[in-house]
Amino acid sequence: MEITPGVHRITDINGSNAVLIVDEQMAVVDTGISGNGESIASYIKSIGRDPRDLRWILVTHFHFDHSGSAQELHELTGAKIVSHRAETELTPEGKSLLIKGNEGAEGPPKIYSWLMGRRGNKRTQEIKYHDTEVHETVEEDDVIPCLGGIRIMHTPGHTPGSICPVLEGPRVLFLGDSVLNNINRLSRPLMWDRNRRRELDTSLRRLRELDSDVAMFGHGPPLTDDVNNKVRGLTDRPYDLPTWKIVLKNWRTLRKWRETTSKPGHWGAGPK
């Protein structure tokens, strides 16, 4: 679905978004879970373009539901896989960052493992993605020459190498999982480690400086109304609840997930 001229949202069966940026040479931001490469290539064909016109596969962070089809899509199109250097250094064996992201965690990690199990993974430790060859690394303020320029913002917190690409022509902000959109109510992702939460808040405060017309997320619908004020409103709310309290506050939702076969999407830490 085209969200704004040149920017298309492609959603996989897991609810993860890939965002296609259409120009003479195209780019995609994230790829969803493993097995989504053919769907992205088919979508490109459906808008009258050749998948081989795809030049860049930007990975906001190496979690399985964002980078899972990067290698497959590269093999289908020849596009280069691009990520931040700090993210690439943490994934030398092609393993998910979920476990590393929980080291030194406060709160009960079994709850997070259980949540991931409801997504089809019995143990968080077993979550992997296909071996992915990163062809190009990017740093702060690097620009990908596509549709007026995609500027890279390094936004560590959710993972050390998370990025929020900024499309400067149509003024579109790609937030990955640094910010979640829960039915037009923005929230932060679940994070166990207090230091990581502080790091994320520092990154999010930088988003206040941007002037965006559209915000795209790793999961859920885009935000096209009052983007800047909503982002600023989120950064005004301190991330001061420990994760175990966030889990307890959401226990009713967790029970519903447990009683059904539906797979939960991402959910976040709202205000107190």
Backbone as CSV, one residue per row, in Angstrom:
resi,resn,N_x,N_y,N_z,CA_x,CA_y,CA_z,C_x,C_y,C_z
1,MET,0.842,-1.195,0.000,0.000,0.000,0.000,0.883,1.253,0.000
2,GLU,0.560,2.191,-0.903,1.317,3.441,-0.939,0.803,4.370,0.162
3,ILE,1.704,4.817,1.019,1.350,5.664,2.159,1.452,7.135,1.796
4,THR,2.493,7.478,1.103,2.735,8.822,0.593,3.525,8.619,-0.689
5,PRO,3.502,9.549,-1.643,4.147,9.281,-2.924,5.570,8.736,-2.791
6,GLY,5.763,7.530,-3.341,7.079,6.903,-3.338,7.371,6.037,-2.134
7,VAL,6.453,5.968,-1.169,6.687,5.195,0.061,5.553,4.182,0.232
8,HIS,5.905,2.896,0.225,4.927,1.813,0.250,5.150,0.918,1.465
9,ARG,4.069,0.539,2.117,4.118,-0.370,3.266,3.758,-1.788,2.834
10,ILE,4.623,-2.753,3.179,4.396,-4.168,2.879,4.449,-4.909,4.211
11,THR,3.364,-5.578,4.587,3.277,-6.228,5.897,3.316,-7.739,5.745
12,ASP,4.131,-8.420,6.576,4.218,-9.877,6.502,3.185,-10.529,7.423
13,ILE,3.148,-11.862,7.444,2.141,-12.579,8.225,2.343,-12.395,9.726
14,ASN,3.517,-11.942,10.123,3.825,-11.721,11.534,3.438,-10.317,11.993
15,GLY,3.010,-9.479,11.040,2.670,-8.106,11.374,3.838,-7.148,11.314
16,SER,4.980,-7.619,10.814,6.155,-6.749,10.669,6.094,-6.022,9.335
17,ASN,6.563,-4.791,9.320,6.522,-3.974,8.114,7.857,-3.953,7.388
18,ALA,7.786,-4.059,6.073,8.879,-3.657,5.198,8.386,-2.409,4.478
19,VAL,9.246,-1.424,4.304,8.829,-0.176,3.661,9.659,0.022,2.400
20,LEU,8.976,0.049,1.266,9.631,0.213,-0.027,9.668,1.688,-0.397
21,ILE,10.837,2.164,-0.782,11.016,3.548,-1.221,11.310,3.510,-2.708
22,VAL,10.403,4.091,-3.493,10.438,3.939,-4.945,11.052,5.167,-5.590
23,ASP,12.132,4.941,-6.296,12.827,5.961,-7.071,13.429,5.232,-8.265
24,GLU,14.262,5.917,-9.045,14.914,5.226,-10.159,15.648,3.989,-9.652
25,GLN,16.372,4.133,-8.561,16.928,3.004,-7.828,16.234,2.963,-6.471
26,MET,15.715,1.803,-6.118,14.830,1.715,-4.955,15.568,1.217,-3.711
27,ALA,14.931,1.455,-2.564,15.444,0.967,-1.284,14.282,0.357,-0.512
28,VAL,14.602,-0.552,0.409,13.603,-1.079,1.329,14.161,-0.967,2.743
29,VAL,13.312,-0.547,3.667,13.702,-0.453,5.076,13.077,-1.637,5.809
30,ASP,13.918,-2.549,6.290,13.533,-3.790,6.961,12.829,-4.744,5.994
31,THR,12.811,-6.031,6.386,12.292,-7.061,5.481,11.290,-7.994,6.137
32,GLY,11.048,-7.839,7.444,10.153,-8.762,8.121,10.834,-10.073,8.448
33,ILE,10.014,-11.074,8.768,10.538,-12.369,9.177,11.051,-13.154,7.977
34,SER,11.699,-14.271,8.259,12.205,-15.148,7.213,11.069,-15.608,6.301
35,GLY,11.353,-15.679,4.995,10.359,-16.130,4.032,9.543,-15.025,3.405
36,ASN,9.895,-13.772,3.671,9.133,-12.634,3.157,9.732,-12.031,1.891
37,GLY,10.897,-12.527,1.476,11.574,-11.941,0.324,10.760,-12.016,-0.951
38,GLU,10.143,-13.170,-1.212,9.335,-13.333,-2.424,8.151,-12.372,-2.422
39,SER,7.563,-12.153,-1.258,6.419,-11.239,-1.175,6.830,-9.812,-1.514
40,ILE,8.003,-9.405,-1.042,8.487,-8.060,-1.355,8.772,-7.941,-2.844
41,ALA,9.420,-8.962,-3.412,9.706,-8.942,-4.850,8.412,-8.913,-5.659
42,SER,7.406,-9.673,-5.226,6.120,-9.681,-5.931,5.439,-8.321,-5.856
43,TYR,5.545,-7.664,-4.707,4.948,-6.337,-4.580,5.624,-5.361,-5.546
44,ILE,6.939,-5.442,-5.637,7.658,-4.562,-6.564,7.151,-4.772,-7.991
45,LYS,6.942,-6.021,-8.377,6.412,-6.314,-9.717,5.000,-5.760,-9.872
46,SER,4.209,-5.801,-8.796,2.810,-5.365,-8.875,2.673,-3.874,-9.146
47,ILE,3.709,-3.100,-8.838,3.655,-1.656,-9.122,4.395,-1.328,-10.421
48,GLY,4.678,-2.379,-11.206,5.264,-2.186,-12.521,6.766,-1.994,-12.546
49,ARG,7.441,-2.397,-11.490,8.890,-2.249,-11.426,9.572,-3.612,-11.406
50,ASP,10.843,-3.603,-11.752,11.666,-4.808,-11.760,12.341,-4.940,-10.394
51,PRO,12.209,-6.079,-9.722,12.886,-6.241,-8.428,14.385,-5.977,-8.482
52,ARG,14.971,-6.127,-9.657,16.413,-5.872,-9.779,16.745,-4.383,-9.717
53,ASP,15.696,-3.537,-9.714,15.920,-2.103,-9.506,16.122,-1.767,-8.029
54,LEU,15.909,-2.752,-7.158,16.155,-2.540,-5.731,17.662,-2.543,-5.486
55,ARG,18.151,-1.459,-4.896,19.601,-1.334,-4.699,20.017,-1.471,-3.237
56,TRP,19.175,-1.031,-2.296,19.573,-1.027,-0.879,18.528,-1.738,-0.027
57,ILE,18.991,-2.567,0.879,18.156,-3.183,1.910,18.661,-2.645,3.241
58,LEU,17.963,-1.664,3.795,18.377,-1.047,5.058,17.762,-1.825,6.221
59,VAL,18.594,-2.245,7.145,18.133,-2.981,8.322,18.219,-2.045,9.527
60,THR,17.071,-1.736,10.129,17.091,-0.821,11.277,17.775,-1.456,12.474
61,HIS,17.618,-2.785,12.633,18.296,-3.523,13.701,18.138,-5.016,13.421
62,PHE,19.055,-5.807,13.960,19.088,-7.229,13.638,18.273,-8.061,14.627
63,HIS,16.970,-7.835,14.653,16.046,-8.753,15.294,15.361,-9.549,14.190
64,PHE,15.001,-10.787,14.495,14.541,-11.715,13.460,13.339,-11.206,12.680
65,ASP,12.509,-10.361,13.287,11.313,-9.884,12.608,11.568,-8.616,11.796
66,HIS,12.815,-8.213,11.685,13.186,-7.057,10.861,14.210,-7.427,9.792
67,SER,15.134,-8.307,10.139,16.202,-8.678,9.202,16.033,-10.084,8.649
68,GLY,14.933,-10.765,9.010,14.798,-12.180,8.695,14.867,-12.530,7.225
69,SER,14.431,-11.633,6.340,14.435,-11.911,4.900,15.463,-11.091,4.136
70,ALA,16.381,-10.452,4.848,17.359,-9.593,4.164,18.212,-10.390,3.181
71,GLN,18.745,-11.523,3.625,19.605,-12.311,2.747,18.822,-12.869,1.562
72,GLU,17.617,-13.346,1.819,16.771,-13.866,0.740,16.489,-12.784,-0.296
73,LEU,16.152,-11.588,0.166,15.848,-10.502,-0.762,17.090,-10.088,-1.534
74,HIS,18.240,-10.097,-0.884,19.494,-9.822,-1.589,19.712,-10.827,-2.716
75,GLU,19.480,-12.097,-2.425,19.706,-13.128,-3.439,18.715,-13.023,-4.586
76,LEU,17.514,-12.519,-4.319,16.507,-12.355,-5.363,16.760,-11.137,-6.234
77,THR,17.354,-10.090,-5.656,17.433,-8.799,-6.353,18.849,-8.294,-6.603
78,GLY,19.808,-8.776,-5.840,21.166,-8.240,-5.925,21.380,-6.986,-5.105
79,ALA,20.355,-6.541,-4.364,20.485,-5.320,-3.559,21.471,-5.520,-2.417
80,LYS,22.141,-4.435,-2.027,23.105,-4.481,-0.926,22.388,-4.402,0.415
81,ILE,22.840,-5.218,1.366,22.326,-5.159,2.732,23.146,-4.136,3.506
82,VAL,22.452,-3.197,4.139,23.096,-2.062,4.795,22.630,-1.992,6.251
83,SER,23.574,-1.836,7.174,23.212,-1.637,8.579,24.270,-0.783,9.250
84,HIS,23.983,-0.354,10.469,24.965,0.421,11.217,26.109,-0.479,11.655
85,ARG,27.284,0.073,11.683,28.482,-0.697,12.053,28.318,-1.356,13.418
86,ALA,27.766,-0.621,14.398,27.632,-1.169,15.750,26.719,-2.389,15.775
87,GLU,25.728,-2.429,14.909,24.827,-3.579,14.849,25.529,-4.774,14.224
88,THR,26.289,-4.525,13.189,26.990,-5.600,12.492,28.007,-6.276,13.397
89,GLU,28.676,-5.501,14.224,29.701,-6.058,15.104,29.119,-6.995,16.154
90,LEU,27.824,-6.854,16.458,27.202,-7.671,17.500,26.627,-8.975,16.982
91,THR,26.610,-9.189,15.680,25.955,-10.363,15.117,26.892,-11.169,14.233
92,PRO,28.092,-11.534,14.711,29.042,-12.232,13.852,28.620,-13.647,13.488
93,GLU,27.728,-14.258,14.290,27.344,-15.639,14.029,25.913,-15.753,13.508
94,GLY,25.311,-14.645,13.139,23.954,-14.694,12.624,22.907,-15.020,13.653
95,LYS,23.146,-14.681,14.926,22.174,-14.946,15.980,21.408,-13.673,16.321
96,SER,20.202,-13.871,16.796,19.386,-12.731,17.177,20.024,-11.965,18.321
97,LEU,19.763,-10.660,18.366,20.254,-9.829,19.457,19.352,-9.891,20.685
98,LEU,18.264,-10.645,20.639,17.313,-10.614,21.746,17.943,-11.026,23.059
99,ILE,18.792,-12.051,23.034,19.418,-12.499,24.272,20.436,-11.482,24.749
100,LYS,21.278,-10.995,23.837,22.264,-9.998,24.240,21.583,-8.765,24.810
101,GLY,20.428,-8.413,24.236,19.712,-7.242,24.717,19.154,-7.412,26.115
102,ASN,19.088,-8.658,26.606,18.523,-8.893,27.932,19.576,-9.150,28.989
103,GLU,20.854,-9.136,28.637,21.882,-9.400,29.628,21.846,-8.328,30.720
104,GLY,22.008,-8.750,31.950,21.976,-7.813,33.068,20.599,-7.241,33.312
105,ALA,19.576,-7.984,32.884,18.228,-7.440,32.927,17.658,-7.433,34.330
106,GLU,16.791,-6.447,34.577,15.983,-6.469,35.790,14.657,-7.112,35.446
107,GLY,13.913,-7.511,36.469,12.611,-8.089,36.205,12.707,-9.543,35.787
108,PRO,11.572,-10.187,35.540,11.547,-11.615,35.266,11.735,-11.926,33.787
109,PRO,12.908,-12.346,33.322,13.112,-12.596,31.904,12.263,-13.733,31.365
110,LYS,11.768,-14.633,32.223,10.946,-15.734,31.737,9.689,-15.222,31.043
111,ILE,9.190,-14.073,31.465,7.990,-13.521,30.838,8.279,-13.165,29.390
112,TYR,9.453,-12.573,29.148,9.789,-12.208,27.770,9.982,-13.464,26.928
113,SER,10.637,-14.489,27.508,10.804,-15.744,26.787,9.444,-16.347,26.449
114,TRP,8.510,-16.261,27.403,7.175,-16.785,27.149,6.489,-16.022,26.017
115,LEU,6.623,-14.698,26.014,6.034,-13.894,24.949,6.584,-14.307,23.595
116,MET,7.913,-14.467,23.521,8.513,-14.851,22.260,8.079,-16.261,21.873
117,GLY,7.859,-17.120,22.876,7.348,-18.445,22.587,5.983,-18.399,21.931
118,ARG,5.159,-17.428,22.321,3.842,-17.272,21.704,3.949,-16.819,20.263
119,ARG,5.119,-16.343,19.861,5.332,-15.967,18.464,5.860,-17.154,17.667
120,GLY,5.832,-18.348,18.237,6.256,-19.525,17.504,7.651,-19.980,17.857
121,ASN,8.259,-19.402,18.875,9.604,-19.772,19.284,9.543,-20.263,20.723
122,LYS,9.800,-21.566,20.938,9.632,-22.152,22.257,10.631,-21.605,23.255
123,ARG,11.792,-21.255,22.796,12.790,-20.689,23.697,13.431,-19.501,23.005
124,THR,13.517,-18.388,23.717,14.129,-17.202,23.123,15.530,-17.515,22.620
125,GLN,16.244,-18.394,23.344,17.617,-18.710,22.971,17.706,-19.360,21.596
126,GLU,16.615,-19.915,21.091,16.654,-20.627,19.825,16.335,-19.728,18.637
127,ILE,15.961,-18.469,18.906,15.602,-17.579,17.812,16.845,-17.249,16.990
128,LYS,16.768,-17.509,15.699,17.871,-17.198,14.803,17.301,-16.627,13.507
129,TYR,18.137,-16.033,12.706,17.734,-15.636,11.376,18.778,-16.193,10.425
130,HIS,18.465,-16.171,9.153,19.402,-16.698,8.180,20.709,-15.916,8.240
131,ASP,21.818,-16.614,8.032,23.105,-15.931,7.964,22.998,-14.781,6.977
132,THR,23.379,-13.616,7.418,23.192,-12.409,6.619,24.531,-11.739,6.372
133,GLU,24.833,-11.516,5.127,26.078,-10.853,4.748,25.814,-9.359,4.566
134,VAL,26.325,-8.558,5.471,26.165,-7.107,5.357,27.200,-6.585,4.372
135,HIS,26.730,-5.875,3.360,27.620,-5.411,2.296,28.134,-3.998,2.521
136,GLU,27.433,-3.237,3.332,27.819,-1.841,3.552,27.374,-1.418,4.947
137,THR,28.246,-0.752,5.677,27.867,-0.217,6.985,27.745,1.300,6.892
138,VAL,26.869,1.838,7.724,26.619,3.277,7.711,26.855,3.850,9.098
139,GLU,27.051,5.160,9.127,27.269,5.900,10.369,26.296,7.083,10.401
140,GLU,26.303,7.783,11.501,25.473,8.979,11.668,25.662,9.955,10.513
141,ASP,24.538,10.426,9.948,24.481,11.439,8.890,24.928,10.946,7.522
142,ASP,25.237,9.659,7.365,25.426,9.130,6.012,24.109,9.253,5.258
143,VAL,24.187,9.389,3.934,22.984,9.580,3.120,22.949,8.534,2.006
144,ILE,21.835,7.828,1.905,21.575,6.913,0.798,20.874,7.722,-0.294
145,PRO,21.422,7.773,-1.520,20.859,8.637,-2.564,19.601,8.046,-3.205
146,CYS,18.483,8.156,-2.491,17.217,7.614,-2.984,16.089,8.556,-2.587
147,LEU,15.276,8.976,-3.550,14.096,9.823,-3.342,14.395,11.045,-2.475
148,GLY,15.401,11.798,-2.878,15.756,13.024,-2.167,16.746,12.827,-1.049
149,GLY,17.118,11.572,-0.786,18.126,11.287,0.233,17.541,10.650,1.483
150,ILE,18.114,9.524,1.890,17.744,8.866,3.142,18.896,9.077,4.108
151,ARG,18.697,9.964,5.072,19.762,10.274,6.035,19.683,9.319,7.221
152,ILE,20.833,8.850,7.655,20.900,7.876,8.739,21.022,8.588,10.083
153,MET,20.114,8.269,11.002,20.241,8.680,12.401,20.578,7.440,13.220
154,HIS,21.678,7.486,13.948,22.030,6.388,14.844,21.278,6.602,16.148
155,THR,20.395,5.664,16.493,19.526,5.819,17.662,19.662,4.603,18.579
156,PRO,20.805,4.452,19.243,21.009,3.287,20.112,20.028,3.281,21.276
157,GLY,19.749,2.085,21.755,18.833,1.920,22.874,18.123,0.590,22.754
158,HIS,17.225,0.474,21.796,16.552,-0.807,21.554,17.590,-1.879,21.249
159,THR,18.549,-1.549,20.408,19.792,-2.306,20.233,20.909,-1.277,20.079
160,PRO,22.162,-1.682,20.267,23.259,-0.704,20.173,23.413,-0.058,18.802
161,GLY,23.022,-0.774,17.755,23.200,-0.229,16.415,21.910,0.140,15.721
162,SER,20.841,0.346,16.474,19.566,0.733,15.861,19.711,2.050,15.103
163,ILE,19.029,2.124,13.968,19.008,3.363,13.197,17.567,3.773,12.924
164,CYS,17.365,5.078,12.766,16.101,5.643,12.306,16.394,6.416,11.023
165,PRO,16.220,5.799,9.863,16.438,6.528,8.616,15.412,7.651,8.453
166,VAL,15.847,8.738,7.859,14.982,9.896,7.639,14.969,10.196,6.146
167,LEU,13.806,10.086,5.528,13.658,10.403,4.113,13.403,11.898,4.000
168,GLU,14.376,12.617,3.456,14.343,14.073,3.559,13.489,14.738,2.498
169,GLY,13.211,14.050,1.364,12.346,14.631,0.352,10.905,14.709,0.841
170,PRO,10.229,13.556,0.955,8.843,13.557,1.451,8.715,13.716,2.969
171,ARG,9.807,13.844,3.695,9.825,14.040,5.159,9.136,12.874,5.883
172,VAL,9.714,11.694,5.680,9.215,10.473,6.310,10.267,9.966,7.287
173,LEU,9.828,9.611,8.493,10.709,9.104,9.539,10.435,7.616,9.732
174,PHE,11.496,6.805,9.675,11.382,5.358,9.854,11.901,5.013,11.251
175,LEU,11.017,4.523,12.100,11.356,4.380,13.515,11.737,2.966,13.934
176,GLY,11.597,1.978,13.044,11.927,0.615,13.430,11.163,0.225,14.678
177,ASP,11.892,-0.243,15.704,11.272,-0.538,16.995,11.703,0.446,18.073
178,SER,12.300,1.567,17.681,12.682,2.570,18.675,11.453,3.242,19.272
179,VAL,10.384,3.307,18.475,9.084,3.807,18.941,8.024,2.864,18.390
180,LEU,7.021,2.549,19.202,5.931,1.679,18.778,4.657,2.496,18.618
181,ASN,3.826,2.097,17.654,2.548,2.760,17.427,1.430,1.807,17.811
182,ASN,0.863,2.015,18.985,-0.234,1.185,19.474,-1.550,1.921,19.271
183,ILE,-2.112,1.768,18.062,-3.368,2.426,17.691,-3.247,3.936,17.902
184,ASN,-2.275,4.516,17.239,-2.020,5.960,17.266,-1.612,6.482,18.639
185,ARG,-1.218,5.609,19.527,-0.670,6.015,20.819,0.769,5.526,20.862
186,LEU,1.699,6.439,20.853,3.104,6.066,20.768,3.620,5.588,22.117
187,SER,4.509,4.609,22.076,5.117,4.094,23.300,6.518,3.598,22.987
188,ARG,7.266,3.325,24.037,8.608,2.781,23.893,8.537,1.256,23.882
189,PRO,9.556,0.599,23.333,9.577,-0.863,23.368,9.908,-1.376,24.761
190,LEU,9.546,-2.631,25.017,9.944,-3.279,26.259,11.460,-3.393,26.315
191,MET,12.041,-2.982,27.421,13.488,-3.097,27.603,13.754,-3.405,29.062
192,TRP,14.619,-4.412,29.292,14.913,-4.810,30.668,15.950,-3.911,31.331
193,ASP,16.927,-3.496,30.592,18.115,-2.881,31.181,17.931,-1.369,31.334
194,ARG,18.128,-0.858,32.546,17.943,0.581,32.786,18.903,1.426,31.960
195,ASN,20.134,0.987,31.799,21.095,1.756,31.009,20.652,1.853,29.556
196,ARG,20.102,0.758,29.029,19.595,0.793,27.661,18.403,1.742,27.553
197,ARG,17.567,1.766,28.580,16.414,2.664,28.544,16.861,4.119,28.544
198,ARG,17.877,4.430,29.347,18.401,5.802,29.343,18.987,6.144,27.974
199,GLU,19.686,5.178,27.392,20.275,5.401,26.071,19.185,5.643,25.035
200,LEU,18.107,4.864,25.116,16.994,5.066,24.191,16.376,6.441,24.376
201,ASP,16.172,6.876,25.611,15.586,8.193,25.845,16.455,9.303,25.264
202,THR,17.770,9.152,25.374,18.677,10.129,24.765,18.474,10.164,23.257
203,SER,18.338,8.986,22.645,18.112,8.919,21.202,16.781,9.546,20.822
204,LEU,15.737,9.248,21.600,14.411,9.755,21.258,14.330,11.268,21.380
205,ARG,15.080,11.837,22.314,15.069,13.302,22.443,15.581,13.971,21.176
206,ARG,16.448,13.285,20.449,16.946,13.850,19.191,15.851,13.920,18.136
207,LEU,14.855,13.042,18.252,13.766,13.051,17.278,12.919,14.310,17.393
208,ARG,12.978,14.980,18.530,12.220,16.216,18.722,12.642,17.297,17.735
209,GLU,13.880,17.194,17.261,14.416,18.214,16.364,13.889,18.068,14.942
210,LEU,13.278,16.930,14.629,12.870,16.651,13.259,11.511,17.255,12.954
211,ASP,11.268,17.489,11.680,9.972,17.972,11.206,9.481,16.964,10.174
212,SER,8.651,16.021,10.606,8.240,14.904,9.758,6.745,14.965,9.468
213,ASP,6.381,14.571,8.256,4.971,14.497,7.871,4.387,13.107,8.102
214,VAL,5.249,12.089,8.031,4.812,10.697,8.170,5.823,9.961,9.034
215,ALA,5.333,9.097,9.922,6.205,8.202,10.685,5.832,6.766,10.349
216,MET,6.843,5.961,10.002,6.658,4.544,9.709,7.275,3.729,10.840
217,PHE,6.626,2.625,11.177,7.038,1.815,12.322,7.371,0.394,11.884
218,GLY,8.114,-0.311,12.733,8.416,-1.703,12.435,7.186,-2.588,12.486
219,HIS,6.180,-2.168,13.256,4.936,-2.919,13.411,3.795,-1.918,13.498
220,GLY,2.676,-2.267,12.911,1.512,-1.410,13.018,1.437,-0.370,11.916
221,PRO,0.350,0.400,11.920,0.107,1.359,10.851,1.005,2.580,10.953
222,PRO,1.134,3.308,9.844,1.908,4.553,9.882,1.146,5.635,10.626
223,LEU,1.863,6.674,10.973,1.271,7.851,11.602,1.380,8.996,10.607
224,THR,0.245,9.583,10.257,0.231,10.643,9.248,-0.374,11.939,9.769
225,ASP,-0.745,11.957,11.035,-1.424,13.121,11.599,-0.675,13.606,12.835
226,ASP,-0.288,14.876,12.833,0.306,15.493,14.023,1.533,14.717,14.515
227,VAL,2.369,14.296,13.575,3.510,13.429,13.891,4.446,14.074,14.902
228,ASN,4.822,15.302,14.663,5.848,15.932,15.497,5.393,16.096,16.946
229,ASN,4.152,16.538,17.137,3.665,16.719,18.507,3.541,15.392,19.243
230,LYS,3.156,14.341,18.531,3.023,13.033,19.179,4.386,12.462,19.565
231,VAL,5.376,12.664,18.713,6.727,12.208,19.054,7.253,12.994,20.245
232,ARG,7.034,14.304,20.245,7.494,15.121,21.378,6.760,14.741,22.663
233,GLY,5.473,14.418,22.534,4.719,14.005,23.708,5.274,12.736,24.325
234,LEU,5.707,11.805,23.488,6.311,10.579,24.006,7.604,10.881,24.739
235,THR,8.439,11.732,24.173,9.732,12.012,24.801,9.573,12.817,26.087
236,ASP,8.420,13.470,26.268,8.165,14.196,27.517,7.830,13.253,28.669
237,ARG,7.432,12.024,28.346,7.059,11.065,29.384,8.282,10.252,29.777
238,PRO,8.710,10.302,31.025,9.896,9.541,31.428,9.634,8.044,31.396
239,TYR,10.673,7.315,31.044,10.599,5.847,30.989,11.104,5.321,32.325
240,ASP,10.281,5.481,33.370,10.789,5.210,34.709,10.145,4.007,35.386
241,LEU,9.219,3.329,34.702,8.667,2.108,35.276,9.597,0.937,34.995
242,PRO,9.915,0.106,36.004,10.673,-1.108,35.711,9.832,-2.052,34.862
243,THR,10.497,-2.858,34.043,9.781,-3.685,33.085,8.809,-4.649,33.750
244,TRP,9.167,-5.200,34.910,8.260,-6.165,35.530,6.936,-5.509,35.904
245,LYS,6.966,-4.201,36.235,5.714,-3.500,36.526,4.911,-3.279,35.246
246,ILE,5.627,-3.012,34.146,4.942,-2.847,32.863,4.222,-4.134,32.494
247,VAL,4.902,-5.268,32.710,4.294,-6.560,32.408,3.040,-6.776,33.246
248,LEU,3.117,-6.479,34.541,1.955,-6.663,35.407,0.800,-5.753,35.001
249,LYS,1.127,-4.518,34.584,0.083,-3.590,34.155,-0.623,-4.098,32.900
250,ASN,0.090,-4.938,32.108,-0.477,-5.465,30.873,-0.927,-6.920,31.021
251,TRP,-1.084,-7.391,32.250,-1.353,-8.810,32.461,-2.665,-9.264,31.830
252,ARG,-3.680,-8.397,31.825,-4.950,-8.778,31.212,-4.759,-9.074,29.730
253,THR,-3.955,-8.242,29.067,-3.667,-8.485,27.655,-2.907,-9.787,27.477
254,LEU,-1.927,-10.036,28.350,-1.154,-11.270,28.262,-2.052,-12.497,28.416
255,ARG,-3.013,-12.430,29.323,-3.918,-13.564,29.526,-4.743,-13.823,28.276
256,LYS,-5.169,-12.770,27.604,-5.932,-12.952,26.368,-5.080,-13.648,25.321
257,TRP,-3.806,-13.236,25.211,-2.911,-13.890,24.259,-2.759,-15.367,24.591
258,ARG,-2.642,-15.655,25.872,-2.427,-17.037,26.289,-3.638,-17.904,25.993
259,GLU,-4.839,-17.326,26.057,-6.074,-18.076,25.862,-6.428,-18.262,24.396
260,THR,-5.717,-17.601,23.511,-6.003,-17.716,22.085,-4.771,-18.214,21.365
261,THR,-4.936,-18.495,20.093,-3.799,-18.944,19.289,-3.169,-17.805,18.520
262,SER,-3.709,-16.602,18.664,-3.151,-15.463,17.941,-1.778,-15.133,18.474
263,LYS,-0.937,-14.616,17.604,0.427,-14.263,17.978,0.484,-12.794,18.359
264,PRO,1.045,-12.446,19.488,1.092,-11.045,19.903,2.055,-10.242,19.061
265,GLY,1.714,-8.993,18.861,2.655,-8.087,18.230,3.488,-7.416,19.288
266,HIS,4.235,-6.428,18.896,5.022,-5.694,19.880,4.090,-4.844,20.726
267,TRP,4.445,-4.655,21.962,3.678,-3.791,22.847,4.660,-3.072,23.729
268,GLY,4.236,-1.951,24.266,5.240,-1.087,24.878,4.871,-0.553,26.237
269,ALA,5.687,0.378,26.679,5.554,0.940,28.020,4.874,2.288,27.927
270,GLY,3.602,2.313,28.236,2.858,3.554,28.184,3.064,4.378,29.435
271,PRO,2.366,5.476,29.562,2.513,6.326,30.740,1.913,5.668,31.962
272,LYS,2.334,6.132,33.140,1.788,5.594,34.387,0.316,5.976,34.533
